[in-house]
Amino acid sequence: MEEIKVVFDLLVYNIGQLILPKNRLKPLKGKEMSELPVEENAAFAVKNGKVAWMGSSAKAESVEAKERIDAHQKVVSPGLVDPHTHLVFGGSRENELALKQKGVPYLEILANGGGILSTVAATRQSTERELVEKASLHLERMVAHGVTTIEAKSGYGLDQETELKQLRVTKKLAEKYPVSIVSTFLGPHAIPSTHKDNPDTFLDDMIGLLDLIKKDQLAEFIDIFCETGVFTIEQSREFLTKGKEKGFGLKIHADEIDSLGGAELAASLGAVSADHLVAVSEDGMKSLGKKDTIAVLLPGTTFYLGKDEYAPARNMINEGVAVALATDFNPGSCVTENLQLIMALAALKLNMTAEEIWNAVTINAAYAIGRGNESGTLEIGKWADFVVWDIPTYHYLPYHFGVNHAKSVYCKGNKLWSRPELKLS
């Protein structure tokens, strides 16, 4: 019988360094985060949107493919994963920057209708079409910086109608773009002014949406802002427990300003992630280290707010915690779509190594949003989401900050974005 030779759809060869994060079917924890396999002079092939062959560039000479891409000895990595964003919102708040520079307190800005109240008002007034158009701009910037999988939260409605509107917009974006978008319901993001005296009633309203959200498949995860002046540990436990009973994955904004025990709560409930954690306690770190709950750190937020204390990443890693990184893209406390910038801040402010950083924005970030089985690594049988970087080594990206190092971005083997060439004549 004549042997049938496979003709692949795409072959990427002459890769200087191919970053291959390990996938142990769970997030990398502690010392495992320093392990980053890198193959030099590598190649891989794609068939039907998935990685179908991997080998050396020398062996790639005999591989047949409809399209061949010469990586010119550059770095190739899995597509980046951003596991914490507030992608869908109306309006913007650039006018508040001048107020902050003058020393106007946030509470005063809030009392005058600014802060999160400004974003809530703009989101309520925006149509779904307007929100799709605005979020598309931000999403495309993320893709241009190497992100192929993203989490998007609601939380700027603070009423049932607008929260559902945000979630419907996220669903439309997932249908519009080939990237993987994971939706999270963050109804209890803040206490609206109408419920300052009865936050439990507002929380009941948000719990009341869970059945409809599940029925219409508008979100996979739920989230709550557990912090002084927002929602207590007890309220957070109630909301998350009700969501868990209905089949949602759990996430929590925890211990950002005060150490309330949010990390401990996340670990006890089996949450997929606890996010922020600037003020996490020793007990909180130990609790996370004993479980697979991922610490999603957001150094861009600390930087943008002008604070000096960053999340204790080194202590977490030493305690055996699985750490991921995210932008926390939002209009008030971290206005950037650039996950590469966050990688640089992780090196400079969190003292994370290059190996830990790459693992934190690929495999661990994927597990932080329930996508470890399909995103975050390049493996035979997984989607061919990858980035060709215009850098000489993987150490270079955290070192050279504030610019876009992505040369081209692929999702399921198809090019989504490539850097335009400068024409001088």
C-alpha positions as CSV (number, residue, x, y, z in Angstrom):
1,M,0.0,0.0,0.0
2,E,1.3,3.4,-1.0
3,E,2.2,5.6,2.0
4,I,0.2,8.8,2.3
5,K,2.5,11.8,3.0
6,V,1.0,14.5,5.3
7,V,0.9,18.0,3.8
8,F,0.6,20.5,6.7
9,D,-1.2,23.8,6.4
10,L,1.7,25.8,8.0
11,L,5.3,25.2,8.9
12,V,7.2,27.6,11.1
13,Y,11.0,26.9,11.0
14,N,14.4,28.5,11.7
15,I,13.1,29.4,15.2
16,G,16.0,30.8,17.3
17,Q,14.2,29.9,20.6
18,L,10.9,28.1,20.9
19,I,9.4,28.6,24.3
20,L,7.7,25.5,25.5
21,P,6.2,25.9,29.0
22,K,5.6,22.6,30.8
23,N,2.0,21.4,31.2
24,R,1.6,19.1,34.1
25,L,-2.2,19.2,33.8
26,K,-2.2,21.8,36.6
27,P,-0.6,25.2,37.2
28,L,3.1,25.4,37.9
29,K,3.8,26.1,41.6
30,G,6.8,27.4,43.5
31,K,10.1,26.2,42.1
32,E,8.4,24.7,39.0
33,M,7.8,28.3,37.8
34,S,11.6,28.6,37.2
35,E,11.5,25.7,34.8
36,L,11.1,26.9,31.2
37,P,12.1,24.5,28.4
38,V,13.4,26.3,25.4
39,E,14.3,24.6,22.1
40,E,16.8,26.2,19.8
41,N,16.8,25.9,16.0
42,A,13.3,24.5,16.3
43,A,10.3,24.1,14.0
44,F,6.6,23.1,14.2
45,A,3.8,22.4,11.8
46,V,0.1,23.2,11.9
47,K,-2.8,21.2,10.6
48,N,-6.5,22.2,10.9
49,G,-5.6,24.9,13.4
50,K,-3.7,22.7,15.8
51,V,0.0,21.9,16.3
52,A,0.6,18.6,14.4
53,W,4.3,18.2,14.3
54,M,7.4,19.5,16.3
55,G,11.0,19.0,15.6
56,S,14.3,20.7,14.6
57,S,14.7,23.1,11.7
58,A,17.0,20.5,10.1
59,K,14.2,18.0,10.1
60,A,11.8,20.6,8.8
61,E,13.5,20.6,5.5
62,S,11.7,17.4,4.5
63,V,8.3,18.5,5.9
64,E,5.7,19.5,3.3
65,A,3.4,22.4,4.0
66,K,1.2,24.8,2.0
67,E,2.8,27.8,3.7
68,R,6.2,28.1,5.2
69,I,7.3,30.8,7.7
70,D,11.0,31.5,8.3
71,A,11.3,32.9,11.8
72,H,14.8,34.2,11.0
73,Q,16.2,32.9,14.4
74,K,13.7,35.0,16.4
75,V,11.8,33.8,19.5
76,V,8.5,32.1,19.2
77,S,6.2,31.5,22.2
78,P,2.6,30.4,22.8
79,G,0.1,33.2,22.5
80,L,0.0,35.2,25.7
81,V,-3.0,34.9,28.1
82,D,-4.4,37.9,30.0
83,P,-6.5,36.4,32.8
84,H,-7.9,39.6,34.4
85,T,-9.3,42.5,32.4
86,H,-12.3,44.8,32.5
87,L,-12.7,44.9,28.8
88,V,-16.2,46.2,28.3
89,F,-17.1,49.7,29.6
90,G,-18.4,53.0,28.4
91,G,-16.6,56.4,28.5
92,S,-13.1,57.2,29.8
93,R,-11.7,59.1,32.7
94,E,-8.6,61.0,31.4
95,N,-9.9,64.1,33.1
96,E,-9.3,62.6,36.5
97,L,-5.5,62.3,35.9
98,A,-5.1,66.1,36.3
99,L,-7.2,66.0,39.5
100,K,-5.0,63.2,40.9
101,Q,-1.9,65.2,40.1
102,K,-3.3,68.1,42.1
103,G,-3.8,65.8,45.1
104,V,-7.6,65.6,44.9
105,P,-8.6,62.5,47.0
106,Y,-10.4,59.7,45.1
107,L,-13.3,59.9,47.5
108,E,-13.8,63.6,46.5
109,I,-13.6,62.7,42.9
110,L,-16.2,60.0,43.6
111,A,-18.5,62.4,45.5
112,N,-18.5,64.7,42.4
113,G,-19.7,61.9,40.1
114,G,-16.2,60.7,39.0
115,G,-14.4,57.5,39.6
116,I,-16.2,54.2,39.1
117,L,-19.5,56.1,39.2
118,S,-18.5,57.9,36.0
119,T,-17.8,54.6,34.2
120,V,-21.0,53.1,35.5
121,A,-23.0,56.0,34.2
122,A,-21.3,55.9,30.8
123,T,-21.8,52.1,30.6
124,R,-25.5,52.4,31.4
125,Q,-25.9,55.1,28.7
126,S,-24.1,53.2,26.0
127,T,-25.8,50.9,23.6
128,E,-24.6,47.3,23.0
129,R,-23.3,48.3,19.6
130,E,-21.3,51.2,21.1
131,L,-19.8,49.0,23.7
132,V,-18.9,46.4,21.1
133,E,-17.1,49.0,19.0
134,K,-15.2,50.4,21.9
135,A,-14.2,47.0,23.4
136,S,-13.1,45.9,19.9
137,L,-10.6,48.7,19.8
138,H,-9.1,47.6,23.1
139,L,-9.2,43.9,22.3
140,E,-7.4,44.4,19.0
141,R,-4.6,46.3,20.8
142,M,-4.3,43.4,23.2
143,V,-4.0,41.0,20.2
144,A,-1.4,43.3,18.6
145,H,0.7,42.9,21.8
146,G,0.6,39.1,21.6
147,V,-2.5,38.1,23.6
148,T,-4.6,35.3,22.1
149,T,-6.7,34.3,25.2
150,I,-8.3,36.9,27.4
151,E,-10.7,37.1,30.4
152,A,-13.3,39.9,30.4
153,K,-15.3,40.9,33.4
154,S,-18.6,42.8,33.8
155,G,-18.9,45.1,36.8
156,Y,-19.6,48.5,35.4
157,G,-23.4,48.2,35.5
158,L,-24.1,47.7,39.2
159,D,-27.7,47.0,38.2
160,Q,-29.2,43.9,36.6
161,E,-29.9,45.4,33.2
162,T,-26.5,46.8,32.6
163,E,-24.6,43.9,34.0
164,L,-26.4,41.6,31.5
165,K,-25.7,44.1,28.8
166,Q,-22.0,43.9,29.5
167,L,-22.1,40.1,29.4
168,R,-24.0,40.1,26.1
169,V,-21.3,42.4,24.6
170,T,-18.6,40.0,25.8
171,K,-20.4,37.1,24.1
172,K,-20.7,39.1,20.9
173,L,-17.0,39.8,21.0
174,A,-16.3,36.1,21.4
175,E,-18.4,35.5,18.3
176,K,-16.7,38.3,16.3
177,Y,-13.1,37.4,17.0
178,P,-11.2,34.1,16.7
179,V,-9.4,34.6,20.0
180,S,-10.5,32.8,23.1
181,I,-12.6,35.1,25.4
182,V,-13.6,33.9,28.8
183,S,-16.5,35.8,30.5
184,T,-16.7,36.6,34.2
185,F,-19.7,38.1,36.0
186,L,-18.4,40.7,38.5
187,G,-21.8,42.2,39.5
188,P,-20.6,42.9,43.0
189,H,-17.7,45.2,41.9
190,A,-18.8,48.1,44.1
191,I,-21.8,49.1,46.1
192,P,-24.0,51.5,44.1
193,S,-25.0,54.8,45.8
194,T,-28.6,53.6,45.8
195,H,-27.6,50.7,48.2
196,K,-25.0,52.3,50.5
197,D,-27.3,51.6,53.5
198,N,-28.4,48.2,52.4
199,P,-25.5,46.4,50.5
200,D,-27.1,43.0,51.2
201,T,-30.1,43.9,49.1
202,F,-27.8,44.8,46.2
203,L,-25.9,41.5,46.7
204,D,-29.2,39.6,46.6
205,D,-30.0,41.4,43.3
206,M,-26.7,40.1,41.9
207,I,-27.3,36.6,43.2
208,G,-30.7,36.8,41.5
209,L,-29.0,37.0,38.1
210,L,-27.0,33.8,38.4
211,D,-29.7,31.5,37.0
212,L,-30.3,33.6,34.0
213,I,-26.5,34.0,33.3
214,K,-26.1,30.3,33.5
215,K,-29.1,29.6,31.3
216,D,-27.9,32.0,28.6
217,Q,-24.3,31.0,28.9
218,L,-23.2,34.5,29.5
219,A,-20.3,33.8,31.9
220,E,-18.2,30.9,33.1
221,F,-16.9,32.5,36.3
222,I,-18.2,34.8,39.0
223,D,-16.1,37.4,40.9
224,I,-16.6,39.8,43.8
225,F,-14.5,42.7,45.2
226,C,-13.7,41.7,48.8
227,E,-12.2,44.8,50.4
228,T,-12.7,47.3,53.2
229,G,-15.7,49.5,52.3
230,V,-16.9,47.2,49.6
231,F,-17.9,43.6,50.4
232,T,-16.9,41.7,53.5
233,I,-15.6,38.2,53.8
234,E,-19.0,37.0,54.9
235,Q,-20.8,38.6,52.0
236,S,-18.1,37.3,49.6
237,R,-18.5,33.8,51.0
238,E,-22.2,33.9,50.5
239,F,-22.0,35.2,46.9
240,L,-19.3,32.7,45.9
241,T,-20.9,29.8,47.6
242,K,-24.2,30.5,45.8
243,G,-22.4,30.7,42.5
244,K,-20.5,27.5,43.1
245,E,-23.7,25.7,43.8
246,K,-25.0,26.8,40.4
247,G,-21.9,25.5,38.6
248,F,-19.8,28.7,38.2
249,G,-16.1,28.8,38.6
250,L,-14.9,31.2,41.3
251,K,-12.6,34.2,41.3
252,I,-12.1,36.9,43.8
253,H,-10.6,40.4,44.1
254,A,-8.8,39.7,47.3
255,D,-6.5,41.5,49.8
256,E,-5.7,44.4,47.5
257,I,-5.6,47.1,50.2
258,D,-6.2,45.4,53.5
259,S,-5.5,41.9,54.6
260,L,-9.1,40.7,55.2
261,G,-8.5,37.0,54.5
262,G,-9.6,36.9,50.9
263,A,-6.8,34.6,49.9
264,E,-7.8,32.1,52.6
265,L,-11.4,32.3,51.5
266,A,-10.4,31.7,47.9
267,A,-8.4,28.6,48.9
268,S,-11.1,27.2,51.2
269,L,-13.7,27.5,48.4
270,G,-11.5,26.1,45.7
271,A,-11.5,29.2,43.7
272,V,-9.6,29.1,40.4
273,S,-7.8,32.4,41.3
274,A,-7.4,35.1,43.9
275,D,-6.4,38.4,42.3
276,H,-4.5,41.5,43.4
277,L,-3.1,40.2,46.8
278,V,-0.9,43.2,47.5
279,A,-1.8,42.9,51.2
280,V,-2.0,39.1,51.4
281,S,-1.1,37.7,54.8
282,E,1.4,34.9,55.5
283,D,-1.5,32.6,56.3
284,G,-3.1,33.6,53.0
285,M,0.0,32.7,51.1
286,K,0.3,29.4,52.9
287,S,-3.3,28.6,52.1
288,L,-2.9,29.3,48.4
289,G,0.3,27.2,48.4
290,K,-1.6,24.2,49.7
291,K,-4.2,24.4,46.9
292,D,-4.1,25.0,43.1
293,T,-5.8,28.4,43.5
294,I,-3.7,30.8,41.3
295,A,-2.5,34.1,42.5
296,V,-3.1,36.6,39.7
297,L,-0.9,39.5,40.3
298,L,-1.5,43.0,38.8
299,P,1.6,45.1,39.1
300,G,0.4,47.6,36.5
301,T,-2.4,48.7,38.9
302,T,0.1,49.3,41.7
303,F,2.3,51.3,39.3
304,Y,-0.6,53.4,37.8
305,L,-1.9,54.2,41.3
306,G,1.5,55.4,42.3
307,K,1.9,53.1,45.2
308,D,5.1,51.7,46.6
309,E,4.0,48.3,47.9
310,Y,3.7,45.6,45.3
311,A,2.3,42.1,45.8
312,P,4.9,39.9,47.5
313,A,5.5,37.6,44.5
314,R,8.8,36.2,45.7
315,N,7.3,35.2,49.1
316,M,4.4,33.6,47.3
317,I,6.6,31.6,45.0
318,N,8.7,30.5,47.9
319,E,5.5,29.3,49.6
320,G,4.7,27.2,46.6
321,V,2.0,29.4,45.2
322,A,1.1,29.3,41.5
323,V,1.5,32.8,40.2
324,A,0.0,34.4,37.0
325,L,0.2,37.9,35.7
326,A,-2.5,40.1,34.1
327,T,-3.0,43.7,32.9
328,D,-6.2,44.5,35.0
329,F,-7.0,46.7,32.0
330,N,-9.7,49.1,33.2
331,P,-10.5,52.9,32.8
332,G,-9.6,53.9,36.4
333,S,-6.7,52.1,37.9
334,C,-4.7,50.5,35.0
335,V,-5.3,51.9,31.6
336,T,-3.1,49.7,29.4
337,E,-3.7,46.8,27.0
338,N,0.0,46.0,26.9
339,L,0.7,42.7,28.8
340,Q,4.4,43.0,27.7
341,L,4.6,46.1,29.9
342,I,3.3,44.0,32.8
343,M,6.0,41.5,32.2
344,A,8.6,44.2,32.6
345,L,7.0,45.5,35.8
346,A,7.0,41.9,37.1
347,A,10.8,41.8,36.6
348,L,11.4,45.3,38.0
349,K,8.9,45.5,40.8
350,L,8.0,41.9,41.7
351,N,11.6,40.6,41.3
352,M,10.4,37.7,39.2
353,T,12.8,35.9,36.8
354,A,12.3,35.8,33.1
355,E,11.4,32.1,33.3
356,E,8.8,32.8,36.0
357,I,7.4,35.6,34.0
358,W,6.9,33.7,30.8
359,N,5.2,30.9,32.7
360,A,3.0,33.4,34.5
361,V,1.6,34.9,31.2
362,T,1.2,31.5,29.4
363,I,0.5,28.2,31.2
364,N,-0.4,29.6,34.6
365,A,-2.5,32.4,33.2
366,A,-4.4,29.9,31.1
367,Y,-5.2,27.8,34.1
368,A,-6.3,30.9,35.9
369,I,-9.3,31.1,33.5
370,G,-9.9,27.4,33.0
371,R,-8.1,27.2,29.7
372,G,-5.0,25.1,30.6
373,N,-6.2,22.3,28.4
374,E,-6.2,24.4,25.2
375,S,-4.1,27.6,25.7
376,G,-0.8,28.6,27.3
377,T,1.5,26.0,25.7
378,L,2.5,24.7,22.2
379,E,1.8,21.0,22.2
380,I,0.8,18.5,19.5
381,G,-3.0,18.4,19.5
382,K,-3.5,21.9,21.0
383,W,-4.5,25.0,19.2
384,A,-1.7,26.7,17.3
385,D,-1.9,30.1,19.1
386,F,1.6,31.6,18.9
387,V,3.6,34.8,18.6
388,V,6.8,35.5,16.6
389,W,8.8,38.0,18.6
390,D,11.3,40.4,17.2
391,I,13.7,39.7,20.0
392,P,17.0,37.8,20.2
393,T,16.3,35.8,23.3
394,Y,13.4,35.3,25.7
395,H,15.3,37.3,28.4
396,Y,15.1,40.4,26.2
397,L,11.4,41.1,26.4
398,P,11.2,41.9,30.2
399,Y,14.4,43.9,29.8
400,H,13.4,46.2,27.0
401,F,10.1,47.7,28.2
402,G,7.4,50.0,26.9
403,V,7.4,49.0,23.3
404,N,5.7,46.2,21.3
405,H,8.1,43.4,20.5
406,A,5.5,41.3,18.7
407,K,6.3,40.7,15.0
408,S,3.3,38.6,14.2
409,V,0.4,37.0,16.1
410,Y,-1.4,33.8,15.1
411,C,-4.5,32.2,16.4
412,K,-5.4,28.6,15.4
413,G,-2.7,28.8,12.8
414,N,-4.1,31.9,11.1
415,K,-2.3,35.2,11.2
416,L,-4.3,37.8,13.1
417,W,-1.8,40.7,13.2
418,S,1.6,41.6,11.9
419,R,3.7,44.6,12.5
420,P,3.4,47.0,9.5
421,E,6.6,47.8,7.7
422,L,7.8,51.4,7.7
423,K,7.8,52.9,4.2
424,L,10.3,55.7,3.8
425,S,9.6,56.5,0.2
